[in-house]
Amino acid sequence: MAKRGHRPSQAPTGRPRFWGRHAVTAALANPERVVRKLWATREALASLDIPPVIPIVFAEVTDLARLVPSDAPHQGLVAEVDPLEDIWLGDLLQQGADDQRPLLILDQVTDPHNVGAILRSAAAFDALGIITQDRHAPPESGTVARAASGALELVPWVRVVNLSRALDEIAEAQYWRIGLTGEAPTLLGEAIAGGGRICLVLGAEGEGMRRNTEDHCDVLARLPISPLVESLNVSNAAAIALYAVATRS
């Protein structure tokens, strides 16, 4: 059975620290996640069921603030965790072999807040998983976990060395690869009308998808946004595209 996790490509120094109630409680509930240590206020722990094997350090709010980035909303909970184990693209495709859950590919989306928000939308709309490059995506971190609001523990995240080869493998698994770009003549609704499995490909804000990534898509499509707005944040675009796939007739 493939594990529901991902490989951090450029591992941060030491273990990542998660903060905030959603991120920490989701990590505690994930059987694949190893939580090494928990710092918490007594008030925050009152409603939690903590496994006895996890060391707990009671702390004041001001002490917890020193364990996380400045102004991070820790809500009285900070956890030190091990990164999740690998999941490989072939295993992920096998998991989705008998259903219509969409895939998401992020081409050099490096902002951890955006990746976390996309994970949250992927969980909300029951995506099979997300795929990023190995060296052009953020590592697993407290910022990603906080933005994902627990979805980091739910949505498989595959990291690959080469997106073009990954897109070829996805095509062999009978996915229709749709690259989202504002310059495309085709609307997303038209591109997904044919049914079948969908893989949505999104590029970073500003640069968009690289040309080689576009060349490995079956069709390029755009969202029907007003000409008064040049583009959407990539996490917003991902959420809208996933909703469109989930509600297509």
NUKOLKE-23532 format. One record per residue (C-alpha): residue in one letter; x, y, z. Coordinates in steps of 0.05 Angstrom, whole numbers, plus 5000, padded with zeros to 4 digits. Layout:
<recs>
+-----+------+------+------+
! res !    x !    y !    z !
+-----+------+------+------+
!   A !    X !    Y !    Z !
...
+-----+------+------+------+
</recs>
This chain:
<recs>
+-----+------+------+------+
! res !    x !    y !    z !
+-----+------+------+------+
!   M ! 5000 ! 5000 ! 5000 !
!   A ! 5029 ! 5067 ! 4980 !
!   K ! 5038 ! 5116 ! 5036 !
!   R ! 5001 ! 5183 ! 5036 !
!   G ! 5059 ! 5230 ! 5040 !
!   H ! 5116 ! 5262 ! 5002 !
!   R ! 5191 ! 5268 ! 5001 !
!   P ! 5220 ! 5335 ! 5022 !
!   S ! 5271 ! 5350 ! 4967 !
!   Q ! 5315 ! 5400 ! 5002 !
!   A ! 5306 ! 5381 ! 5074 !
!   P ! 5306 ! 5439 ! 5123 !
!   T ! 5356 ! 5439 ! 5180 !
!   G ! 5327 ! 5395 ! 5235 !
!   R ! 5256 ! 5371 ! 5237 !
!   P ! 5199 ! 5416 ! 5215 !
!   R ! 5155 ! 5449 ! 5268 !
!   F ! 5081 ! 5455 ! 5257 !
!   W ! 5038 ! 5505 ! 5294 !
!   G ! 4964 ! 5521 ! 5301 !
!   R ! 4906 ! 5475 ! 5321 !
!   H ! 4888 ! 5449 ! 5252 !
!   A ! 4958 ! 5432 ! 5231 !
!   V ! 4979 ! 5400 ! 5297 !
!   T ! 4915 ! 5360 ! 5309 !
!   A ! 4916 ! 5334 ! 5237 !
!   A ! 4989 ! 5312 ! 5247 !
!   L ! 4970 ! 5277 ! 5312 !
!   A ! 4913 ! 5241 ! 5277 !
!   N ! 4954 ! 5217 ! 5217 !
!   P ! 4981 ! 5146 ! 5230 !
!   E ! 5036 ! 5159 ! 5179 !
!   R ! 5062 ! 5220 ! 5216 !
!   V ! 5114 ! 5214 ! 5271 !
!   V ! 5106 ! 5270 ! 5322 !
!   R ! 5170 ! 5276 ! 5363 !
!   K ! 5152 ! 5330 ! 5413 !
!   L ! 5094 ! 5375 ! 5431 !
!   W ! 5097 ! 5443 ! 5464 !
!   A ! 5030 ! 5469 ! 5488 !
!   T ! 4993 ! 5512 ! 5538 !
!   R ! 4950 ! 5474 ! 5588 !
!   E ! 4888 ! 5508 ! 5559 !
!   A ! 4904 ! 5484 ! 5488 !
!   L ! 4916 ! 5412 ! 5512 !
!   A ! 4851 ! 5408 ! 5551 !
!   S ! 4810 ! 5383 ! 5492 !
!   L ! 4863 ! 5340 ! 5458 !
!   D ! 4876 ! 5265 ! 5464 !
!   I ! 4952 ! 5259 ! 5461 !
!   P ! 4985 ! 5191 ! 5453 !
!   P ! 5026 ! 5176 ! 5516 !
!   V ! 5089 ! 5164 ! 5475 !
!   I ! 5094 ! 5236 ! 5453 !
!   P ! 5135 ! 5280 ! 5500 !
!   I ! 5096 ! 5342 ! 5522 !
!   V ! 5126 ! 5407 ! 5546 !
!   F ! 5078 ! 5455 ! 5579 !
!   A ! 5094 ! 5526 ! 5559 !
!   E ! 5067 ! 5596 ! 5564 !
!   V ! 5043 ! 5634 ! 5502 !
!   T ! 5105 ! 5677 ! 5502 !
!   D ! 5150 ! 5615 ! 5504 !
!   L ! 5114 ! 5585 ! 5444 !
!   A ! 5123 ! 5649 ! 5404 !
!   R ! 5198 ! 5638 ! 5407 !
!   L ! 5191 ! 5570 ! 5374 !
!   V ! 5156 ! 5594 ! 5310 !
!   P ! 5166 ! 5650 ! 5260 !
!   S ! 5148 ! 5720 ! 5281 !
!   D ! 5074 ! 5733 ! 5289 !
!   A ! 5056 ! 5660 ! 5271 !
!   P ! 4988 ! 5643 ! 5301 !
!   H ! 5007 ! 5582 ! 5341 !
!   Q ! 4942 ! 5579 ! 5382 !
!   G ! 4979 ! 5548 ! 5440 !
!   L ! 5005 ! 5487 ! 5401 !
!   V ! 5073 ! 5473 ! 5369 !
!   A ! 5095 ! 5404 ! 5346 !
!   E ! 5162 ! 5378 ! 5322 !
!   V ! 5151 ! 5324 ! 5269 !
!   D ! 5186 ! 5278 ! 5220 !
!   P ! 5172 ! 5290 ! 5146 !
!   L ! 5124 ! 5241 ! 5115 !
!   E ! 5151 ! 5182 ! 5076 !
!   D ! 5157 ! 5182 ! 5000 !
!   I ! 5100 ! 5168 ! 4952 !
!   W ! 5118 ! 5155 ! 4880 !
!   L ! 5079 ! 5176 ! 4819 !
!   G ! 5066 ! 5105 ! 4796 !
!   D ! 5036 ! 5088 ! 4864 !
!   L ! 4992 ! 5150 ! 4863 !
!   L ! 4966 ! 5134 ! 4793 !
!   Q ! 4951 ! 5063 ! 4816 !
!   Q ! 4911 ! 5091 ! 4874 !
!   G ! 4867 ! 5129 ! 4824 !
!   A ! 4862 ! 5075 ! 4772 !
!   D ! 4788 ! 5061 ! 4786 !
!   D ! 4761 ! 5131 ! 4798 !
!   Q ! 4756 ! 5201 ! 4767 !
!   R ! 4793 ! 5242 ! 4820 !
!   P ! 4833 ! 5298 ! 4786 !
!   L ! 4908 ! 5309 ! 4791 !
!   L ! 4943 ! 5375 ! 4801 !
!   I ! 5012 ! 5392 ! 4774 !
!   L ! 5047 ! 5455 ! 4799 !
!   D ! 5103 ! 5480 ! 4754 !
!   Q ! 5154 ! 5517 ! 4797 !
!   V ! 5103 ! 5543 ! 4847 !
!   T ! 5150 ! 5559 ! 4904 !
!   D ! 5110 ! 5601 ! 4953 !
!   P ! 5093 ! 5556 ! 5013 !
!   H ! 5029 ! 5595 ! 5028 !
!   N ! 5004 ! 5581 ! 4957 !
!   V ! 5023 ! 5507 ! 4960 !
!   G ! 4989 ! 5500 ! 5027 !
!   A ! 4926 ! 5534 ! 5002 !
!   I ! 4926 ! 5489 ! 4941 !
!   L ! 4932 ! 5427 ! 4985 !
!   R ! 4871 ! 5452 ! 5024 !
!   S ! 4830 ! 5461 ! 4960 !
!   A ! 4854 ! 5393 ! 4935 !
!   A ! 4827 ! 5361 ! 4998 !
!   A ! 4762 ! 5400 ! 4993 !
!   F ! 4749 ! 5377 ! 4922 !
!   D ! 4776 ! 5306 ! 4931 !
!   A ! 4836 ! 5310 ! 4885 !
!   L ! 4878 ! 5248 ! 4878 !
!   G ! 4942 ! 5286 ! 4895 !
!   I ! 4989 ! 5342 ! 4875 !
!   I ! 5054 ! 5336 ! 4837 !
!   T ! 5112 ! 5385 ! 4840 !
!   Q ! 5184 ! 5387 ! 4818 !
!   D ! 5236 ! 5361 ! 4866 !
!   R ! 5278 ! 5424 ! 4869 !
!   H ! 5228 ! 5479 ! 4852 !
!   A ! 5176 ! 5472 ! 4907 !
!   P ! 5178 ! 5489 ! 4981 !
!   P ! 5198 ! 5435 ! 5031 !
!   E ! 5149 ! 5409 ! 5081 !
!   S ! 5145 ! 5464 ! 5134 !
!   G ! 5102 ! 5496 ! 5187 !
!   T ! 5082 ! 5550 ! 5137 !
!   V ! 5056 ! 5498 ! 5087 !
!   A ! 5021 ! 5459 ! 5142 !
!   R ! 4988 ! 5521 ! 5170 !
!   A ! 4963 ! 5545 ! 5102 !
!   A ! 4938 ! 5474 ! 5086 !
!   S ! 4897 ! 5474 ! 5151 !
!   G ! 4906 ! 5399 ! 5161 !
!   A ! 4906 ! 5379 ! 5087 !
!   L ! 4980 ! 5365 ! 5086 !
!   E ! 4963 ! 5301 ! 5124 !
!   L ! 4907 ! 5282 ! 5075 !
!   V ! 4930 ! 5297 ! 5003 !
!   P ! 4987 ! 5257 ! 4973 !
!   W ! 5044 ! 5302 ! 4949 !
!   V ! 5091 ! 5272 ! 4897 !
!   R ! 5157 ! 5304 ! 4880 !
!   V ! 5189 ! 5287 ! 4813 !
!   V ! 5255 ! 5305 ! 4781 !
!   N ! 5226 ! 5319 ! 4712 !
!   L ! 5155 ! 5346 ! 4701 !
!   S ! 5156 ! 5329 ! 4627 !
!   R ! 5168 ! 5255 ! 4640 !
!   A ! 5115 ! 5257 ! 4695 !
!   L ! 5065 ! 5286 ! 4646 !
!   D ! 5082 ! 5231 ! 4596 !
!   E ! 5069 ! 5179 ! 4650 !
!   I ! 5003 ! 5213 ! 4669 !
!   A ! 4982 ! 5211 ! 4596 !
!   E ! 4996 ! 5137 ! 4593 !
!   A ! 4948 ! 5130 ! 4652 !
!   Q ! 4893 ! 5160 ! 4609 !
!   Y ! 4890 ! 5230 ! 4639 !
!   W ! 4872 ! 5291 ! 4596 !
!   R ! 4925 ! 5342 ! 4612 !
!   I ! 4899 ! 5413 ! 4616 !
!   G ! 4947 ! 5471 ! 4624 !
!   L ! 4917 ! 5534 ! 4652 !
!   T ! 4941 ! 5599 ! 4621 !
!   G ! 4907 ! 5666 ! 4611 !
!   E ! 4927 ! 5670 ! 4537 !
!   A ! 4891 ! 5605 ! 4516 !
!   P ! 4832 ! 5612 ! 4467 !
!   T ! 4795 ! 5553 ! 4500 !
!   L ! 4755 ! 5561 ! 4563 !
!   L ! 4765 ! 5510 ! 4619 !
!   G ! 4692 ! 5490 ! 4615 !
!   E ! 4701 ! 5470 ! 4543 !
!   A ! 4766 ! 5433 ! 4557 !
!   I ! 4735 ! 5388 ! 4611 !
!   A ! 4669 ! 5375 ! 4575 !
!   G ! 4692 ! 5310 ! 4545 !
!   G ! 4694 ! 5273 ! 4611 !
!   G ! 4748 ! 5225 ! 4632 !
!   R ! 4805 ! 5235 ! 4680 !
!   I ! 4832 ! 5305 ! 4686 !
!   C ! 4902 ! 5330 ! 4704 !
!   L ! 4905 ! 5406 ! 4716 !
!   V ! 4972 ! 5439 ! 4705 !
!   L ! 4986 ! 5507 ! 4736 !
!   G ! 5048 ! 5551 ! 4732 !
!   A ! 5077 ! 5602 ! 4780 !
!   E ! 5049 ! 5672 ! 4783 !
!   G ! 5083 ! 5719 ! 4736 !
!   E ! 5123 ! 5669 ! 4696 !
!   G ! 5066 ! 5619 ! 4686 !
!   M ! 5080 ! 5550 ! 4658 !
!   R ! 5146 ! 5538 ! 4623 !
!   R ! 5142 ! 5526 ! 4548 !
!   N ! 5165 ! 5453 ! 4555 !
!   T ! 5109 ! 5441 ! 4606 !
!   E ! 5058 ! 5472 ! 4559 !
!   D ! 5083 ! 5427 ! 4503 !
!   H ! 5067 ! 5366 ! 4545 !
!   C ! 4994 ! 5386 ! 4557 !
!   D ! 4938 ! 5361 ! 4513 !
!   V ! 4903 ! 5429 ! 4513 !
!   L ! 4914 ! 5498 ! 4542 !
!   A ! 4853 ! 5531 ! 4574 !
!   R ! 4836 ! 5594 ! 4612 !
!   L ! 4787 ! 5613 ! 4666 !
!   P ! 4731 ! 5660 ! 4645 !
!   I ! 4754 ! 5720 ! 4686 !
!   S ! 4741 ! 5793 ! 4671 !
!   P ! 4790 ! 5830 ! 4626 !
!   L ! 4795 ! 5882 ! 4682 !
!   V ! 4837 ! 5831 ! 4720 !
!   E ! 4902 ! 5805 ! 4690 !
!   S ! 4905 ! 5741 ! 4729 !
!   L ! 4887 ! 5705 ! 4793 !
!   N ! 4931 ! 5681 ! 4849 !
!   V ! 4952 ! 5609 ! 4832 !
!   S ! 4918 ! 5581 ! 4894 !
!   N ! 4852 ! 5616 ! 4875 !
!   A ! 4858 ! 5591 ! 4803 !
!   A ! 4870 ! 5520 ! 4828 !
!   A ! 4808 ! 5523 ! 4873 !
!   I ! 4763 ! 5548 ! 4816 !
!   A ! 4790 ! 5496 ! 4767 !
!   L ! 4780 ! 5440 ! 4817 !
!   Y ! 4709 ! 5463 ! 4830 !
!   A ! 4696 ! 5464 ! 4755 !
!   V ! 4720 ! 5392 ! 4748 !
!   A ! 4681 ! 5369 ! 4809 !
!   T ! 4615 ! 5399 ! 4784 !
!   R ! 4620 ! 5384 ! 4709 !
!   S ! 4559 ! 5349 ! 4681 !
+-----+------+------+------+
</recs>
